[in-house]
Amino acid sequence: MDKVDRIKRLVESSLDTSFGGDIQIVSLMVLPTQKFFEETNTWIPDSYSLFVQIRKGSVVLNQPGEVEFFLESLFGFESCVDFV
């Protein structure tokens, strides 16, 4: 199993636990991020960013960024969530 599948399963499981089972992941992309290392003038791998499209069903969220904040605090990755 590769990293993307593992992250997707973790996202699905954590969303089900925290927001109920009525949230469905439509698509999920995990992209590596890089940072500029000035000593060598090169870009080096840094972390990942999550891009998630979610169908939320009947789940009521208090704030629009609630899911993004939850995923960022859980994984430590920058997250962008879109509801479809």
C-alpha positions as CSV (number, residue, x, y, z in Angstrom):
1,M,0.0,0.0,0.0
2,D,1.4,3.4,-0.9
3,K,1.5,6.6,1.1
4,V,-1.5,8.2,-0.7
5,D,-3.8,5.2,0.0
6,R,-2.7,5.2,3.6
7,I,-3.3,8.9,4.0
8,K,-6.7,8.6,2.3
9,R,-7.8,5.8,4.7
10,L,-6.6,7.9,7.7
11,V,-8.5,10.9,6.4
12,E,-11.7,8.9,5.8
13,S,-11.5,7.2,9.2
14,S,-10.8,10.5,11.1
15,L,-13.6,12.3,9.3
16,D,-16.0,9.5,10.1
17,T,-15.0,9.5,13.7
18,S,-15.1,13.3,14.2
19,F,-18.0,14.3,11.9
20,G,-20.1,11.2,11.5
21,G,-20.4,8.7,8.7
22,D,-22.2,11.0,6.3
23,I,-19.0,12.6,4.9
24,Q,-17.7,11.0,1.6
25,I,-14.3,11.8,0.0
26,V,-14.8,12.4,-3.7
27,S,-11.2,12.9,-4.5
28,L,-7.9,13.3,-2.6
29,M,-4.5,14.5,-3.8
30,V,-1.4,14.5,-1.8
31,L,1.3,16.8,-3.3
32,P,4.9,17.1,-1.9
33,T,6.0,20.6,-1.0
34,Q,9.5,22.0,-1.1
35,K,11.5,24.8,0.5
36,F,14.4,26.8,-0.8
37,F,17.7,25.9,0.9
38,E,19.8,29.1,0.6
39,E,23.2,27.5,1.5
40,T,23.1,25.3,-1.7
41,N,20.6,27.4,-3.7
42,T,18.4,24.4,-4.3
43,W,14.9,23.3,-3.5
44,I,14.6,20.4,-1.0
45,P,11.6,18.3,0.0
46,D,9.7,19.7,2.9
47,S,6.3,18.3,3.6
48,Y,3.0,17.6,1.9
49,S,-0.2,19.4,1.0
50,L,-3.7,17.7,1.0
51,F,-6.3,18.7,-1.5
52,V,-9.6,17.0,-0.7
53,Q,-13.0,17.2,-2.3
54,I,-15.8,16.2,0.1
55,R,-19.5,15.5,-0.2
56,K,-20.8,16.3,3.3
57,G,-24.4,14.9,3.1
58,S,-26.4,15.9,6.1
59,V,-23.4,16.9,8.3
60,V,-23.8,20.4,9.8
61,L,-20.5,22.3,10.2
62,N,-20.2,25.3,12.5
63,Q,-17.6,27.1,10.4
64,P,-16.5,26.7,6.8
65,G,-12.8,26.0,7.7
66,E,-13.6,23.5,10.3
67,V,-12.6,20.4,8.3
68,E,-9.4,22.1,7.0
69,F,-8.4,23.1,10.5
70,F,-9.2,19.5,11.7
71,L,-7.0,17.9,9.0
72,E,-4.2,20.4,9.4
73,S,-4.0,19.8,13.2
74,L,-4.3,16.0,12.8
75,F,-1.7,15.5,10.0
76,G,0.4,18.6,10.2
77,F,0.0,19.1,6.4
78,E,-1.4,22.2,4.8
79,S,-5.0,21.2,3.7
80,C,-7.4,22.6,1.1
81,V,-11.0,21.3,1.4
82,D,-13.7,21.8,-1.2
83,F,-17.3,20.7,-0.7
84,V,-19.1,19.4,-3.8
